[in-house]
Amino acid sequence: MRIGILGTGVVGEAIATALIEKGHEVRMGSRAAGNEKAVAWAKKAGKLATEGSFNDAAIYGDLVFLCLNGEFALDAIDSIDPSGLNGKILIDVTNPLDFTQGMPPRILEEYRHVSLGERIQQAVPNAYVVKTLNTINYSVMVNPKKVNNGKHSLFVCGNHMDAKNKVKHFLADAFGWDAESFVDLGDIKAARCSEAFVPLWVMLWQAVGSPLFSVKLVQ
Ligand SMILES: NC(=O)c1ccc[n+]([C@@H]2O[C@H](COP(=O)([O-])OP(=O)(O)OC[C@H]3O[C@@H](n4cnc5c(N)ncnc54)[C@H](OP(=O)(O)O)[C@@H]3O)[C@@H](O)[C@H]2O)c1
């Protein structure tokens, strides 16, 4: 499958690398083609890996991951020709966090009432935004068995049941997520809750002393 990864940070790189290892063709996107990190990644990752602008990666992917800096995520989306995203599933891993006031981080002012996930869905109404993976460390996203042998919870939300089901199957197949891990929170409005969970996650990281942990929903 062809996959676009929007983002050259640690998250984009971890997801892109894991997908190459599964035999997918992956294009990493950044503000401008030729980004130093993206070029270095593509060189190291081999023949299945390419790089380009955010728009290049979005058009390339049958499936697109959003691994963007939360503050500038909508600017990145605005740089894409929306027709290039029509009918595509966007897996949104991005968090709108503000670390400028110290710990714990806050949710950026503009996303305190309407989440970033919702704003992205509004910006690209003909795409299917599925918010997930944003509540765990990047290395656990692509290797859930690093924590409790994969027995922990992953929140998923989005407006389209079919898109959410496809994402669950994809994450199970590509990264080994257990079908029982997925907790469907409902439509994309629930991104208000999964994004708001992340400041707590950051404090738990401090408390635990390692990012290799997760939460598990028990009844
Ligand atoms: N670290 C984790 O374990 C973790 C876990 C869960 C969720 N997340 C979330 O995942 C997302 C990605 O995190 P990250 O640390 O990999 O990357 P990041 O440094 O937060 O963001 C990297 C991307 O943001 C783009 N960017 C920066 N400034 C921009 C601007 N002015 N306009 C447009 N785009 C801009 C960069 O573009 P260029 O490529 O052009 O530089 C780059 O592609 C974040 O929202 C983070 O909260 C992280």
Ligand as a Chemical Component Dictionary entry (heavy atoms), coordinates in Angstrom:
data_LIG
# 
_chem_comp.id                   LIG 
_chem_comp.type                 NON-POLYMER 
_chem_comp.pdbx_formal_charge   0 
_chem_comp.three_letter_code    LIG 
# 
loop_
_chem_comp_atom.comp_id 
_chem_comp_atom.atom_id 
_chem_comp_atom.alt_atom_id 
_chem_comp_atom.type_symbol 
_chem_comp_atom.charge 
_chem_comp_atom.model_Cartn_x 
_chem_comp_atom.model_Cartn_y 
_chem_comp_atom.model_Cartn_z 
_chem_comp_atom.pdbx_ordinal 
LIG N1  N1  N 0  6.539  12.007 20.838 1  
LIG C1  C1  C 0  5.599  11.146 21.075 2  
LIG O1  O1  O 0  5.855  10.016 21.567 3  
LIG C2  C2  C 0  4.179  11.480 20.725 4  
LIG C3  C3  C 0  3.165  10.617 21.140 5  
LIG C4  C4  C 0  1.839  10.896 20.774 6  
LIG C5  C5  C 0  1.559  11.989 19.987 7  
LIG N2  N2  N 1  2.564  12.837 19.618 8  
LIG C6  C6  C 0  2.239  13.994 18.756 9  
LIG O2  O2  O 0  2.743  13.704 17.460 10 
LIG C7  C7  C 0  2.987  14.932 16.769 11 
LIG C8  C8  C 0  4.357  14.857 16.107 12 
LIG O3  O3  O 0  5.351  14.892 17.103 13 
LIG P1  P1  P 0  6.905  14.888 16.691 14 
LIG O4  O4  O 0  7.655  15.128 17.948 15 
LIG O5  O5  O -1 7.201  13.712 15.850 16 
LIG O6  O6  O 0  7.042  16.114 15.686 17 
LIG P2  P2  P 0  6.946  17.709 15.916 18 
LIG O7  O7  O 0  8.312  18.226 16.083 19 
LIG O8  O8  O 0  5.928  18.026 16.950 20 
LIG O9  O9  O 0  6.362  18.172 14.486 21 
LIG C9  C9  C 0  7.089  17.918 13.336 22 
LIG C10 C10 C 0  6.408  18.439 12.112 23 
LIG O10 O10 O 0  5.783  19.707 12.324 24 
LIG C11 C11 C 0  6.061  20.513 11.190 25 
LIG N3  N3  N 0  6.049  21.947 11.486 26 
LIG C12 C12 C 0  6.803  22.603 12.390 27 
LIG N4  N4  N 0  6.584  23.947 12.300 28 
LIG C13 C13 C 0  5.680  24.103 11.301 29 
LIG C14 C14 C 0  5.066  25.247 10.714 30 
LIG N5  N5  N 0  5.350  26.506 11.119 31 
LIG N6  N6  N 0  4.173  25.050 9.701  32 
LIG C15 C15 C 0  3.899  23.802 9.259  33 
LIG N7  N7  N 0  4.466  22.678 9.776  34 
LIG C16 C16 C 0  5.335  22.834 10.780 35 
LIG C17 C17 C 0  7.454  20.107 10.782 36 
LIG O11 O11 O 0  7.637  20.454 9.414  37 
LIG P3  P3  P 0  9.063  20.249 8.700  38 
LIG O12 O12 O 0  9.115  18.778 8.417  39 
LIG O13 O13 O 0  8.960  21.079 7.483  40 
LIG O14 O14 O 0  10.113 20.685 9.680  41 
LIG C18 C18 C 0  7.440  18.615 11.020 42 
LIG O15 O15 O 0  7.074  17.885 9.879  43 
LIG C19 C19 C 0  2.851  16.051 17.811 44 
LIG O16 O16 O 0  1.604  16.675 17.641 45 
LIG C20 C20 C 0  2.911  15.299 19.136 46 
LIG O17 O17 O 0  2.165  15.942 20.171 47 
LIG C21 C21 C 0  3.864  12.614 19.970 48 
# 
loop_
_chem_comp_bond.comp_id 
_chem_comp_bond.atom_id_1 
_chem_comp_bond.atom_id_2 
_chem_comp_bond.value_order 
_chem_comp_bond.pdbx_ordinal 
LIG N1  C1  SING 1  
LIG C1  O1  DOUB 2  
LIG C1  C2  SING 3  
LIG C2  C3  SING 4  
LIG C2  C21 DOUB 5  
LIG C3  C4  DOUB 6  
LIG C4  C5  SING 7  
LIG C5  N2  DOUB 8  
LIG N2  C6  SING 9  
LIG N2  C21 SING 10 
LIG C6  O2  SING 11 
LIG C6  C20 SING 12 
LIG O2  C7  SING 13 
LIG C7  C8  SING 14 
LIG C7  C19 SING 15 
LIG C8  O3  SING 16 
LIG O3  P1  SING 17 
LIG P1  O4  DOUB 18 
LIG P1  O5  SING 19 
LIG P1  O6  SING 20 
LIG O6  P2  SING 21 
LIG P2  O7  DOUB 22 
LIG P2  O8  SING 23 
LIG P2  O9  SING 24 
LIG O9  C9  SING 25 
LIG C9  C10 SING 26 
LIG C10 O10 SING 27 
LIG C10 C18 SING 28 
LIG O10 C11 SING 29 
LIG C11 N3  SING 30 
LIG C11 C17 SING 31 
LIG N3  C12 SING 32 
LIG N3  C16 SING 33 
LIG C12 N4  DOUB 34 
LIG N4  C13 SING 35 
LIG C13 C14 SING 36 
LIG C13 C16 DOUB 37 
LIG C14 N5  SING 38 
LIG C14 N6  DOUB 39 
LIG N6  C15 SING 40 
LIG C15 N7  DOUB 41 
LIG N7  C16 SING 42 
LIG C17 O11 SING 43 
LIG C17 C18 SING 44 
LIG O11 P3  SING 45 
LIG P3  O12 DOUB 46 
LIG P3  O13 SING 47 
LIG P3  O14 SING 48 
LIG C18 O15 SING 49 
LIG C19 O16 SING 50 
LIG C19 C20 SING 51 
LIG C20 O17 SING 52 
# 
